[in-house]
Amino acid sequence: MSEKRGFKPKILVFSTNLISDVGIDYAGLLHMHYPATTSIIRLPCSSMIRPEWILLALESGFDGVFVAADGTDCPYLRDCTERTARRIDQALELVKKNGFRPERIKMAAICSVCAEPFVNHMKNFYETLKKLGPVRKGEV
Amino acid sequence: MGGKERRIGVYVCWCGGNISDVVNVEKVVEAVKDEPGVVVARHFMFMCSEAGQKMIIDDIKKYKLDAVVVASCSPKLHELTFRNVVARAGLNPYLYYHANIREQSSWAHGDDPEEATRKAIRHVKMAIAYLRHAEPLEKIRVSATPSVLIIGGGISGLKAALDLSRMGINVFIVERQPFLGGHLARLGEIYPYGRKGWEIVSALIRELRKRDNVVIYTNAEVESVKGFIGNFEVTIRVRPRYFKKKCERLEEAIKACPIRIPDEHYYGTRERTAIIPPPYPGAYPEVPAIDMNACTKCMKCLEICKDSIDFSQKDQIIKLKVGSIITATGFKPYEPKKGEFGYKVYGEVITLPQLMGILRESNGNKLTINGKEVKSIAFIYCVGSRQKPKGNGERVNTYCSRYCCNATMFTAIRLFEKYPGIKQYHIYRDIRTYGKNELMYEKASRLGAIFIKYSEDDPPKVYKDGNKLIVKVRDLLTERIELEIPVDLVVLVTGMEPNENEKLNEILKLPVGRGGFYQEVHPKLRPVETTLAGFLIAGTAQGPKDSRESLLSASAAAAKAAGIVLKGFIELEPFVAFVDPKKCELSKNCMAECPYGAISIKEYEGIGKRAWVNPALCKGCGACVAVCPTGAIQIRGLTNEQIEDMIKAAAKG
């Protein structure tokens, strides 16, 4: 896939009220930069994500979806990582079936002080999506 | 987009410049003012100021707004502020959404003001999309039982109990050990003033025994907890102590007991029998207990204390009703592994708690260990604390245990005062005698303590050369010179570890943090609350603390527990799951997914059996939302429709 000039991938981020959104805030507090073409929706817990929301994001024009999961710090569920991973597995299948590349979905646990990991994830994901080019139904 | 026609006001904050220096706030207002539903959009220097709040309230009245967006700092700071603002104007506080354009835009994207402005616009548009479907919500009100359960009868549990009792609240204390007091009751003189640990404990016990609204269960453990905030049903199991009352010939009975095992009250520096007498003056209960794990039922004691001992006693099951639960289960001292700095290989290597136990009992002008006079001591700091991850997955304690530097400094001073002839080498990584404790560090230095700094990558070695115990260490302060110090005693300054509470953790399911201690919601904003409503934590169960800090947190937990039960009812956030019975096809996926048992099956009139969420049990995590095949189960205040429209709004940009 060729890199389109001036293409700025749009990323939808799902964060969690008590953990990863705090970590993302922390990145801001430290004035660390990451691509500003992100939009952030906060949820109580990453295991709430319905796979079709991820598909909806791609269909609506987001180039990628990043799930900032609670990980082992989840205040609600001890096995939050596994549960969120199950949602992501289903989402991967769903978007493939609908003609989108699964690389457009990424999940990582972001703790409440994980400013640097979040910023690095965003930068790397942004680069990956840049290489993939703009989202397009039927790309696979 | 459907939904109700809302009349929305949008307020974009400059945050003095924190936002407006990067984000073009005029552009944001321009971009959203004509969005469907938006009646008024403004920007202002400080929305959270008196003037900003008044602007919103005036607009709500003037333009008959029924929903409000404030785009400003993180919701963690001012979401509640603005919910209260709209409530003061007579609106439902949940017809409000907080767009984060400071932490998540201006501060993060100072390198790209144009994109930062676009991101702020998207975040405001998402908020507008959210509000188009927002419904007024009411807090969930449940009644509360005016009593509190405290798990753990150490210094923290006792203090919390006394505070609550004085507020007129019934208190139940459940202590696993046969006597109240915890670790503090095992200690002699403690820093900073040299008051004895057990004296502090027995003073608290004395006060508690005067109260008529405190019930104490020792030798007891929690068996199950059911219910929810305000209305917990707790079952406890009380194990027999096999003593009905005191025995006048107790000493004879103890002498007759053939069992000899290490006495935990003295950290194993002494032995005890299977009969445990009250271990310190003022201990509660005053009646001895028999340790059935050690007892062989030889019945020799029974012959001496016939009227007091009753081997036919059985476990008792007791049910309690409480409105809140404070977990104050304390810590466990780190037990060095065999061979760690020579521990359990050489008899002259002991831990700090053991030394404190020995000092508590030692008299005269000589300190002796294993019959030998001690003339020099090496303290090795940070044993079992601030450990480096080994990379093999083995659990290590990466945290600082806070009390140990202070306790060692205090012990050092006491040793100098009692045994001025003993040489002291303090082999440390960093000295963390924070606050006033710094004065002890200074005093110990002045009295002659020798400080040697080691590197965590090159810890000291303890070995024997013939009969001589030697500590070999590279001193970072003198150009890494390697020192070989012959000493008579090595004291390992051990830290704190989470107590062994496997069974309790299974029952309570309190969130556990990285160090294995119970985790608060927020270290500063909600320091003694857990994410489980109604469950509070106090003392070292939450993480290493000294006794002063434990007492502080105990009083904080007591105040929070009182706040829960005193009103007689509790208001919970309305963000819980609900079922649309018309959409529910009874897949029962949600029931299997819910870790709180909040979902059951209910008969709906005219519809039949469908899933039903008990709002008082639901924590609002949303795990059920993801697994529902028909989208019938959703979270109030964050419905599927709201999320879907937020996604679409953000994508349009």
Interface residues (C-beta under 8 A of the other chain):
Chain A: K8 K10 L12 L18 D21 V22 I24 D25 Y26 A27 G28 L29 H31 M32 H33 Y34 P35 A36 T37 T38 S39 I40 I41 R42 L43 P44 C45 S47 M48 I49 R50 P51 W53 L56 A57 S60 G61 F62 D73 C74 P75 Y76 L77 R78 R83 R87
Chain B: S74 P75 K76 N100 R102 E103 Q104 S105 W107 A108 H109 G110 D111 D112 E115 A116 R118 K119 R122 H123 M126 K509 P511 G513 R514 Q519 V521 T530 T531 F575 E593 P595 K619 G620 C621 G622 A623 V625 A626 G631 I635 L638 N640 I643 E644 M646 I647 K648 A650 A651 K652 G653
